[in-house]
Every structure is written in structure tokens, then in C-alpha cells.
Amino acid sequence: MAKKNININKMNIDSEDYEYEKKLAEEEKLKQKQAEEKAAAEKAKREKREREAEKERNRQIEEERRELLKMKSGLTSEEGSELTKKDEAYEKPHGMAAVANFWYHYKFIIIFSSITLLVLGYLFYSEATRKRDDISVMVITDNDLTQRTAEVEEFFEKYTDDIDGNGYVHVGIIPIPLSNNLDAVTKNTYTQKFLAEIQTGEGMIVITDSHTEDDFMSVMKKDLDKDFPDNKYIDEDGFSFNSKVMAEELKYELMPNDVHMSIRIPQDTMGLSKEEAQKYYDESFKVYKRIVDDITARCEETNDPGLDTEPVKYDTESSNDTPDVSDQ
């Protein structure tokens, strides 16, 4: 079939329809352009809002970070922080609800702090009320004086000053019953205690008797007769307690007549320098001298007859060192 050529120039086109179609095409093109511009403008606005929102979030995050750093470093309190001020929606509890809320969050801290305060309070109270020794006195006799610490303490406190200035006088009594009738283990324990006191302790005055070993007596002052010339109660072992006056003072009616008040030679040890030892000696010697002077004067005034209670005598040949009761 042969093609038919159409000559558009010869076609009869209505000019009004052409103009109308052209106008519609232009209007459609304009609407499309406006729609595209509007879409572009809205997109630009949206992107701008998103950028501003992101910027605001970053600003808030940075501000909150600074506030947290201030709170951690103590520059501001939790109440004064901008973080808590901004939380307007949160209403703080009141009354019992506030107490319950506080306990819920801080109960472990409260419990731990309370226990710590109680312990510290007890330690401070104990330290403040603890009786400190103005001087110390060792009792190493082989008789009941080691059991009469209260009587010995009361006696020495009458002659002692408030050396440490804490408002009261206290004499520490250290009983070390070095009896010859002890078993080997117990005796060794007491011996070590005495030697430890010699090395580290401050006690200079020592109550001894005829059973005190020579090694122990070797650390005692032997020339007290130079300090107390012509005193018949002074000998190389110290000041003799062989008097009715002393038996009454110590409330020990059957006190043996071999008891002495000795005093140690001041010398440097593991725990004390020579200077420190001399200081304790000087303080103790004041008490020692007051006792010697007072008791001697009272014995001379009453013409004290002395004591007739002999010390316990041990059978040195017996392996058990049992006391000879017949000689008591």
C-alpha cells in the first residue's frame, strides 16, 4: 500500500484552537516551574530547620557537659546546676516522700557513714577518757603483792604529781609474779615480760624481794645510801618495806619482811635513749624520795618494830621447788 504524503501547510488549522492549546501548554509549564520552585523552597526551609535543630542539640549537649564538669569539680552544687533548673517538669517530693526518696538513693552511704562515725567516736572517747600513767611501777615479788594492785596503786598515787598535766594522777601497776613455785613455761613467760618492760617500758620503780633473781637485781641502783645517808631502811636492794606502817599502807597484814622498793639504773635500751631513761628516772625518783622520807619519818615517830612475817623458803634441793611450809 503506497504511503500518502500529507502537506501540513495545506491543512486548514483553526488558529483559535492553536492559540488555546499554546496557552494551556505555557500555563502547565508555568505551574510545573512554580511547583518545582515551591518544592525547592520547602526543601531549603526543611534543611535549614534541621541544621538549626542540630545546632541547638549540639549547644545543649555542650552546655550539659560543662555543667556536669562543674558539678564534678565542685564549682557548683546539684541544686544550683542549670541541669536541675531546666527540669521544670520534675516536682520534688515533700515530707515523708522526700525522706523515703533520700533513703532510697543514699541508704548505703548513710549506713557506712554512721558506722564510721560511731567507730571514730568510740576511739576518740576512749582516747580522751583513758587513764594515762604518770609513772609505772613493776611488782615482781614472790608473794601476794602481785595480787594487790589496787592497794599498791592507791599508795603510790598519794606521792605522785600530775606529770602529764591531764588533770588527774594515775600510777600504772605492772604485776609480774616471778615466783620460784611456777612451772618452767609460766616462769619463762613472766621473765620475758619483765625483760620486755626493761627494754621498752618507762617503769623505773620496781617492788622486789629476796626471791628476785640476781640478774634482775643487777639493773637496780645499789648506792641509794648516798641519796639517803644514815637511813636505816635503805640498803643495797633499795628501801625496805619491813615496817608496820607499810603493812598498813598496803593493807597487807602478813606482808613478808623481805620486800623492797628498788629503782632502776637509767640506761639506754631498745625503746629508750639514755636521755629519755634519765627523764623517767628523775620523775620516778621524786616519788621514790617522797615515799622514803615520809615512811621513814612515820616509822621513827612510832618506833616501828618491823614485821615478823618471814618470806617463803624453798627447798633448793627439791626438783619441784616446793616451799618449805615449816619455815613460814
CORZIUR-V384410 format. One record per pair of residues at least 24 apart in sequence whose ideal C-beta (glycine too) atoms are under 10 Angstrom apart, sorted by sequence separation. I is the first residue (numbers start at 1). GAP is how many residues later the second one is. D is the distance in Angstrom with one decimal. If there is no record, write none. Layout:
BEGIN
i:I gap:GAP d:D
i:I gap:GAP d:D
END
This chain:
BEGIN
i:135 gap:24 d:9.7
i:149 gap:24 d:4.3
i:191 gap:24 d:9.3
i:195 gap:24 d:9.8
i:236 gap:24 d:9.4
i:237 gap:24 d:9.1
i:238 gap:24 d:3.7
i:239 gap:24 d:8.6
i:263 gap:24 d:9.7
i:135 gap:25 d:5.9
i:148 gap:25 d:9.1
i:149 gap:25 d:8.7
i:191 gap:25 d:8.6
i:194 gap:25 d:9.9
i:212 gap:25 d:8.3
i:235 gap:25 d:7.7
i:237 gap:25 d:6.1
i:238 gap:25 d:6.4
i:263 gap:25 d:5.5
i:60 gap:26 d:9.0
i:134 gap:26 d:5.3
i:135 gap:26 d:9.2
i:149 gap:26 d:5.7
i:234 gap:26 d:9.6
i:236 gap:26 d:9.6
i:261 gap:26 d:10.0
i:262 gap:26 d:9.4
i:263 gap:26 d:9.9
i:133 gap:27 d:9.7
i:134 gap:27 d:6.9
i:146 gap:27 d:9.3
i:148 gap:27 d:8.8
i:174 gap:27 d:7.5
i:210 gap:27 d:8.3
i:233 gap:27 d:9.4
i:234 gap:27 d:10.0
i:261 gap:27 d:7.0
i:134 gap:28 d:6.5
i:135 gap:28 d:6.9
i:145 gap:28 d:9.7
i:146 gap:28 d:9.7
i:147 gap:28 d:7.4
i:209 gap:28 d:8.7
i:233 gap:28 d:9.6
i:134 gap:29 d:4.1
i:146 gap:29 d:4.1
i:172 gap:29 d:9.5
i:174 gap:29 d:6.0
i:208 gap:29 d:6.4
i:133 gap:30 d:9.0
i:134 gap:30 d:6.0
i:145 gap:30 d:8.1
i:146 gap:30 d:7.1
i:147 gap:30 d:8.0
i:172 gap:30 d:8.9
i:173 gap:30 d:9.2
i:176 gap:30 d:9.2
i:178 gap:30 d:9.4
i:181 gap:30 d:9.7
i:208 gap:30 d:7.0
i:261 gap:30 d:6.8
i:132 gap:31 d:9.3
i:133 gap:31 d:8.4
i:134 gap:31 d:9.5
i:146 gap:31 d:4.0
i:172 gap:31 d:7.4
i:176 gap:31 d:9.9
i:178 gap:31 d:9.5
i:180 gap:31 d:5.7
i:207 gap:31 d:8.9
i:261 gap:31 d:7.9
i:132 gap:32 d:5.7
i:134 gap:32 d:8.7
i:145 gap:32 d:9.0
i:146 gap:32 d:8.7
i:171 gap:32 d:9.8
i:174 gap:32 d:9.2
i:175 gap:32 d:9.4
i:179 gap:32 d:7.4
i:206 gap:32 d:8.2
i:209 gap:32 d:9.1
i:144 gap:33 d:9.3
i:146 gap:33 d:8.4
i:174 gap:33 d:10.0
i:178 gap:33 d:7.4
i:180 gap:33 d:9.3
i:205 gap:33 d:9.0
i:132 gap:34 d:6.1
i:134 gap:34 d:8.9
i:135 gap:34 d:9.4
i:136 gap:34 d:9.9
i:137 gap:34 d:6.1
i:138 gap:34 d:9.5
i:139 gap:34 d:6.4
i:140 gap:34 d:8.8
i:141 gap:34 d:9.1
i:143 gap:34 d:8.8
i:171 gap:34 d:9.2
i:173 gap:34 d:9.1
i:178 gap:34 d:6.9
i:205 gap:34 d:9.8
i:207 gap:34 d:8.0
i:261 gap:34 d:9.2
i:131 gap:35 d:8.7
i:134 gap:35 d:5.7
i:135 gap:35 d:9.0
i:136 gap:35 d:7.3
i:137 gap:35 d:7.1
i:138 gap:35 d:8.1
i:139 gap:35 d:7.0
i:140 gap:35 d:8.3
i:141 gap:35 d:9.1
i:142 gap:35 d:7.4
i:178 gap:35 d:7.4
i:130 gap:36 d:9.7
i:132 gap:36 d:9.2
i:133 gap:36 d:9.9
i:134 gap:36 d:5.9
i:135 gap:36 d:5.7
i:136 gap:36 d:4.3
i:137 gap:36 d:5.5
i:138 gap:36 d:4.6
i:139 gap:36 d:5.0
i:140 gap:36 d:4.7
i:141 gap:36 d:7.7
i:142 gap:36 d:6.6
i:143 gap:36 d:8.4
i:227 gap:36 d:9.6
i:131 gap:37 d:7.5
i:133 gap:37 d:5.8
i:134 gap:37 d:6.4
i:135 gap:37 d:7.4
i:136 gap:37 d:7.7
i:137 gap:37 d:6.9
i:138 gap:37 d:8.0
i:139 gap:37 d:6.8
i:140 gap:37 d:7.6
i:141 gap:37 d:7.9
i:142 gap:37 d:4.5
i:224 gap:37 d:9.8
i:128 gap:38 d:9.6
i:131 gap:38 d:9.5
i:132 gap:38 d:6.4
i:133 gap:38 d:6.6
i:134 gap:38 d:8.4
i:136 gap:38 d:6.0
i:137 gap:38 d:9.7
i:138 gap:38 d:6.0
i:139 gap:38 d:8.1
i:140 gap:38 d:4.9
i:141 gap:38 d:8.7
i:142 gap:38 d:6.1
i:178 gap:38 d:7.7
i:224 gap:38 d:8.7
i:131 gap:39 d:4.3
i:133 gap:39 d:3.5
i:139 gap:39 d:9.7
i:140 gap:39 d:9.7
i:142 gap:39 d:7.7
i:224 gap:39 d:7.4
i:130 gap:40 d:9.6
i:131 gap:40 d:9.7
i:132 gap:40 d:8.5
i:133 gap:40 d:9.2
i:142 gap:40 d:9.2
i:176 gap:40 d:9.7
i:220 gap:40 d:8.8
i:222 gap:40 d:9.4
i:131 gap:41 d:8.2
i:133 gap:41 d:9.4
i:221 gap:41 d:7.3
i:220 gap:42 d:4.2
i:221 gap:42 d:5.2
i:223 gap:42 d:9.9
i:249 gap:42 d:9.4
i:207 gap:43 d:9.7
i:217 gap:43 d:9.4
i:219 gap:43 d:9.1
i:220 gap:43 d:6.6
i:221 gap:43 d:7.0
i:222 gap:43 d:8.5
i:146 gap:44 d:9.6
i:220 gap:44 d:6.1
i:221 gap:44 d:5.3
i:211 gap:45 d:9.4
i:217 gap:45 d:7.3
i:219 gap:45 d:5.5
i:220 gap:45 d:6.9
i:221 gap:45 d:8.9
i:246 gap:45 d:9.4
i:249 gap:45 d:9.9
i:209 gap:46 d:9.8
i:210 gap:46 d:8.2
i:212 gap:46 d:9.4
i:216 gap:46 d:9.2
i:219 gap:46 d:5.9
i:249 gap:46 d:7.7
i:209 gap:47 d:6.5
i:210 gap:47 d:9.4
i:211 gap:47 d:7.9
i:218 gap:47 d:9.0
i:209 gap:48 d:9.4
i:210 gap:48 d:4.0
i:212 gap:48 d:8.5
i:219 gap:48 d:7.8
i:259 gap:48 d:8.8
i:156 gap:49 d:7.7
i:209 gap:49 d:4.7
i:210 gap:49 d:8.8
i:239 gap:49 d:7.5
i:245 gap:49 d:9.3
i:246 gap:49 d:6.3
i:249 gap:49 d:9.3
i:257 gap:49 d:6.4
i:258 gap:49 d:9.2
i:140 gap:50 d:8.1
i:208 gap:50 d:8.9
i:209 gap:50 d:5.1
i:210 gap:50 d:8.6
i:212 gap:50 d:8.2
i:219 gap:50 d:9.8
i:238 gap:50 d:8.7
i:239 gap:50 d:9.7
i:241 gap:50 d:9.9
i:245 gap:50 d:5.8
i:248 gap:50 d:9.9
i:257 gap:50 d:4.0
i:259 gap:50 d:10.0
i:140 gap:51 d:9.7
i:156 gap:51 d:9.8
i:208 gap:51 d:7.5
i:209 gap:51 d:6.8
i:245 gap:51 d:9.3
i:256 gap:51 d:7.3
i:257 gap:51 d:7.1
i:258 gap:51 d:9.3
i:207 gap:52 d:6.5
i:208 gap:52 d:5.1
i:239 gap:52 d:7.1
i:243 gap:52 d:6.9
i:245 gap:52 d:9.8
i:246 gap:52 d:9.5
i:255 gap:52 d:6.3
i:257 gap:52 d:5.9
i:258 gap:52 d:8.1
i:259 gap:52 d:8.4
i:140 gap:53 d:9.5
i:207 gap:53 d:7.3
i:208 gap:53 d:8.0
i:209 gap:53 d:9.9
i:239 gap:53 d:5.1
i:243 gap:53 d:9.0
i:245 gap:53 d:5.1
i:246 gap:53 d:8.4
i:254 gap:53 d:8.6
i:256 gap:53 d:5.2
i:257 gap:53 d:6.8
i:258 gap:53 d:4.4
i:140 gap:54 d:6.1
i:206 gap:54 d:8.9
i:207 gap:54 d:6.0
i:208 gap:54 d:4.9
i:238 gap:54 d:9.2
i:241 gap:54 d:8.3
i:244 gap:54 d:9.8
i:245 gap:54 d:5.3
i:253 gap:54 d:9.4
i:254 gap:54 d:9.8
i:255 gap:54 d:6.3
i:256 gap:54 d:6.6
i:257 gap:54 d:7.2
i:258 gap:54 d:9.6
i:138 gap:55 d:9.4
i:152 gap:55 d:7.2
i:206 gap:55 d:7.9
i:207 gap:55 d:7.4
i:240 gap:55 d:9.7
i:243 gap:55 d:8.4
i:244 gap:55 d:8.1
i:252 gap:55 d:9.7
i:254 gap:55 d:5.1
i:256 gap:55 d:4.0
i:138 gap:56 d:7.1
i:205 gap:56 d:6.4
i:206 gap:56 d:4.8
i:239 gap:56 d:7.6
i:243 gap:56 d:4.9
i:245 gap:56 d:9.4
i:253 gap:56 d:8.4
i:255 gap:56 d:9.8
i:256 gap:56 d:7.3
i:140 gap:57 d:9.5
i:205 gap:57 d:7.4
i:206 gap:57 d:7.1
i:239 gap:57 d:8.3
i:242 gap:57 d:9.4
i:245 gap:57 d:7.0
i:247 gap:57 d:9.7
i:252 gap:57 d:9.4
i:204 gap:58 d:9.4
i:205 gap:58 d:5.5
i:206 gap:58 d:6.3
i:227 gap:58 d:8.1
i:234 gap:58 d:7.2
i:244 gap:58 d:7.6
i:246 gap:58 d:8.8
i:138 gap:59 d:6.1
i:204 gap:59 d:5.6
i:205 gap:59 d:7.8
i:233 gap:59 d:7.3
i:240 gap:59 d:9.9
i:243 gap:59 d:8.9
i:245 gap:59 d:5.6
i:247 gap:59 d:9.7
i:138 gap:60 d:8.9
i:204 gap:60 d:4.8
i:221 gap:60 d:8.8
i:228 gap:60 d:9.7
i:244 gap:60 d:5.2
i:246 gap:60 d:9.8
i:247 gap:60 d:6.1
i:136 gap:61 d:8.2
i:146 gap:61 d:8.8
i:203 gap:61 d:7.8
i:204 gap:61 d:9.1
i:224 gap:61 d:9.8
i:227 gap:61 d:8.9
i:228 gap:61 d:7.9
i:231 gap:61 d:6.9
i:243 gap:61 d:4.5
i:244 gap:61 d:6.7
i:245 gap:61 d:9.9
i:246 gap:61 d:8.2
i:145 gap:62 d:6.2
i:204 gap:62 d:7.4
i:227 gap:62 d:7.4
i:231 gap:62 d:8.9
i:233 gap:62 d:7.4
i:234 gap:62 d:8.6
i:242 gap:62 d:8.9
i:243 gap:62 d:8.4
i:244 gap:62 d:7.3
i:247 gap:62 d:8.4
i:138 gap:63 d:7.8
i:201 gap:63 d:9.6
i:233 gap:63 d:5.7
i:242 gap:63 d:9.9
i:243 gap:63 d:5.9
i:244 gap:63 d:7.0
i:139 gap:64 d:10.0
i:143 gap:64 d:9.8
i:145 gap:64 d:8.3
i:221 gap:64 d:9.2
i:224 gap:64 d:8.7
i:228 gap:64 d:5.9
i:232 gap:64 d:8.2
i:242 gap:64 d:4.9
i:243 gap:64 d:6.9
i:244 gap:64 d:10.0
i:136 gap:65 d:6.4
i:138 gap:65 d:5.0
i:141 gap:65 d:9.6
i:224 gap:65 d:10.0
i:227 gap:65 d:8.5
i:228 gap:65 d:8.3
i:231 gap:65 d:5.8
i:241 gap:65 d:10.0
i:242 gap:65 d:5.3
i:136 gap:66 d:5.6
i:137 gap:66 d:6.0
i:138 gap:66 d:9.0
i:139 gap:66 d:9.7
i:140 gap:66 d:6.3
i:141 gap:66 d:5.7
i:142 gap:66 d:9.6
i:143 gap:66 d:6.5
i:198 gap:66 d:7.5
i:233 gap:66 d:7.0
i:240 gap:66 d:8.7
i:241 gap:66 d:8.2
i:242 gap:66 d:9.7
i:135 gap:67 d:7.7
i:136 gap:67 d:3.4
i:137 gap:67 d:8.5
i:138 gap:67 d:7.4
i:139 gap:67 d:7.8
i:140 gap:67 d:6.9
i:141 gap:67 d:6.5
i:142 gap:67 d:5.9
i:197 gap:67 d:9.8
i:221 gap:67 d:9.6
i:232 gap:67 d:9.0
i:233 gap:67 d:9.5
i:240 gap:67 d:9.7
i:242 gap:67 d:9.5
i:135 gap:68 d:7.3
i:136 gap:68 d:7.8
i:137 gap:68 d:4.7
i:138 gap:68 d:4.6
i:139 gap:68 d:4.4
i:140 gap:68 d:6.1
i:141 gap:68 d:4.4
i:142 gap:68 d:8.3
i:143 gap:68 d:8.5
i:201 gap:68 d:8.8
i:224 gap:68 d:8.5
i:228 gap:68 d:8.0
i:232 gap:68 d:8.9
i:133 gap:69 d:7.5
i:135 gap:69 d:7.4
i:136 gap:69 d:7.8
i:137 gap:69 d:7.3
i:138 gap:69 d:7.0
i:139 gap:69 d:8.8
i:140 gap:69 d:8.2
i:141 gap:69 d:9.3
i:142 gap:69 d:3.9
i:198 gap:69 d:9.5
i:200 gap:69 d:7.0
i:202 gap:69 d:8.5
i:231 gap:69 d:9.8
i:133 gap:70 d:8.3
i:135 gap:70 d:6.9
i:136 gap:70 d:9.8
i:137 gap:70 d:6.7
i:138 gap:70 d:8.9
i:139 gap:70 d:9.8
i:141 gap:70 d:7.4
i:142 gap:70 d:7.8
i:199 gap:70 d:4.7
i:200 gap:70 d:6.1
i:201 gap:70 d:7.2
i:202 gap:70 d:7.3
i:140 gap:71 d:9.1
i:141 gap:71 d:7.4
i:198 gap:71 d:6.6
i:199 gap:71 d:4.4
i:200 gap:71 d:3.3
i:201 gap:71 d:8.3
i:233 gap:71 d:9.5
i:140 gap:72 d:5.9
i:197 gap:72 d:9.9
i:198 gap:72 d:9.3
i:199 gap:72 d:5.7
i:200 gap:72 d:7.5
i:256 gap:72 d:9.2
i:140 gap:73 d:9.2
i:198 gap:73 d:9.3
i:199 gap:73 d:8.3
i:204 gap:73 d:8.1
i:233 gap:73 d:9.7
i:196 gap:74 d:9.2
i:197 gap:74 d:9.5
i:198 gap:74 d:9.7
i:202 gap:74 d:8.3
i:254 gap:74 d:9.8
i:196 gap:75 d:9.0
i:202 gap:75 d:8.6
i:140 gap:76 d:6.8
i:204 gap:76 d:5.5
i:205 gap:76 d:9.7
i:202 gap:77 d:9.2
i:203 gap:77 d:8.1
i:204 gap:77 d:5.2
i:138 gap:78 d:9.9
i:202 gap:78 d:4.8
i:204 gap:78 d:9.2
i:206 gap:78 d:10.0
i:201 gap:79 d:9.1
i:202 gap:79 d:9.8
i:204 gap:79 d:8.0
i:205 gap:79 d:5.2
i:204 gap:80 d:3.8
i:205 gap:80 d:8.8
i:202 gap:81 d:9.0
i:203 gap:81 d:7.8
i:204 gap:81 d:7.6
i:202 gap:82 d:8.6
i:205 gap:82 d:7.1
i:204 gap:83 d:9.2
i:205 gap:83 d:6.0
i:204 gap:84 d:8.2
i:205 gap:86 d:8.9
i:155 gap:91 d:8.6
i:158 gap:91 d:8.8
i:155 gap:94 d:5.2
i:154 gap:95 d:8.8
i:155 gap:95 d:6.0
i:145 gap:96 d:9.0
i:154 gap:96 d:8.9
i:155 gap:96 d:9.1
i:152 gap:97 d:9.5
i:154 gap:97 d:8.9
i:151 gap:98 d:8.0
i:152 gap:98 d:6.4
i:151 gap:99 d:5.0
i:152 gap:99 d:9.8
i:141 gap:100 d:9.7
i:151 gap:100 d:4.9
i:152 gap:100 d:9.3
i:210 gap:100 d:9.9
i:211 gap:100 d:6.9
i:150 gap:101 d:9.2
i:151 gap:101 d:7.0
i:210 gap:101 d:5.5
i:211 gap:101 d:7.6
i:148 gap:102 d:6.4
i:209 gap:102 d:6.2
i:210 gap:102 d:9.5
i:211 gap:102 d:9.5
i:148 gap:103 d:7.2
i:209 gap:103 d:9.4
i:210 gap:103 d:9.4
i:211 gap:103 d:7.9
i:148 gap:104 d:6.1
i:145 gap:105 d:7.1
i:147 gap:105 d:9.7
i:156 gap:105 d:9.5
i:144 gap:106 d:9.8
i:145 gap:107 d:6.7
i:148 gap:107 d:9.2
i:144 gap:108 d:6.7
i:143 gap:109 d:8.4
i:144 gap:110 d:8.0
i:145 gap:110 d:7.1
i:143 gap:111 d:8.9
i:144 gap:111 d:7.9
i:145 gap:111 d:8.9
i:143 gap:112 d:7.1
i:144 gap:112 d:9.2
i:143 gap:113 d:5.4
i:141 gap:114 d:9.4
i:142 gap:114 d:8.6
i:145 gap:114 d:6.8
i:141 gap:115 d:8.1
i:143 gap:115 d:8.7
i:142 gap:116 d:9.2
i:143 gap:116 d:7.3
i:171 gap:116 d:8.3
i:141 gap:117 d:8.6
i:142 gap:117 d:10.0
i:163 gap:117 d:9.9
i:141 gap:118 d:6.1
i:141 gap:119 d:9.0
i:139 gap:120 d:9.6
i:163 gap:120 d:5.7
i:163 gap:121 d:9.7
i:140 gap:122 d:9.3
i:161 gap:122 d:8.4
i:160 gap:123 d:9.0
i:163 gap:123 d:9.1
i:137 gap:124 d:8.7
i:138 gap:124 d:9.3
i:160 gap:124 d:9.2
i:163 gap:124 d:9.3
i:161 gap:125 d:7.4
i:138 gap:126 d:8.9
i:160 gap:126 d:8.5
i:161 gap:126 d:8.0
i:159 gap:127 d:8.5
i:160 gap:127 d:5.1
i:156 gap:128 d:9.9
i:159 gap:128 d:5.0
i:158 gap:129 d:9.6
i:159 gap:129 d:8.5
i:161 gap:129 d:9.5
i:157 gap:130 d:9.5
i:159 gap:130 d:9.0
i:160 gap:130 d:8.5
i:156 gap:131 d:6.7
i:159 gap:131 d:4.3
i:160 gap:131 d:9.7
i:181 gap:131 d:8.0
i:156 gap:132 d:9.8
i:158 gap:132 d:8.8
i:159 gap:132 d:5.3
i:180 gap:132 d:8.2
i:158 gap:133 d:8.8
i:159 gap:133 d:9.8
i:179 gap:133 d:8.6
i:180 gap:133 d:9.9
i:181 gap:133 d:7.3
i:156 gap:134 d:9.9
i:159 gap:134 d:9.6
i:180 gap:134 d:5.1
i:187 gap:134 d:9.5
i:156 gap:135 d:7.6
i:159 gap:135 d:7.2
i:179 gap:135 d:9.5
i:155 gap:136 d:8.2
i:158 gap:136 d:8.8
i:159 gap:136 d:9.7
i:180 gap:136 d:9.1
i:183 gap:137 d:9.4
i:183 gap:138 d:9.7
i:181 gap:139 d:8.3
i:182 gap:139 d:8.4
i:155 gap:140 d:9.9
i:181 gap:140 d:5.9
i:180 gap:141 d:4.9
i:181 gap:141 d:6.9
i:179 gap:142 d:9.0
i:180 gap:142 d:9.4
i:181 gap:142 d:6.2
i:180 gap:143 d:8.1
i:136 gap:144 d:8.7
i:179 gap:144 d:9.3
i:135 gap:145 d:7.7
i:137 gap:147 d:8.4
i:135 gap:148 d:6.1
i:136 gap:148 d:8.4
i:134 gap:149 d:7.8
i:135 gap:149 d:5.2
i:134 gap:150 d:9.7
i:137 gap:150 d:8.9
i:135 gap:151 d:9.1
i:135 gap:152 d:6.0
i:134 gap:153 d:8.7
i:135 gap:153 d:9.5
i:143 gap:166 d:9.3
i:143 gap:168 d:7.1
i:142 gap:169 d:7.4
i:143 gap:169 d:7.2
i:141 gap:170 d:9.1
i:142 gap:170 d:6.5
i:142 gap:172 d:8.9
i:142 gap:181 d:9.4
END
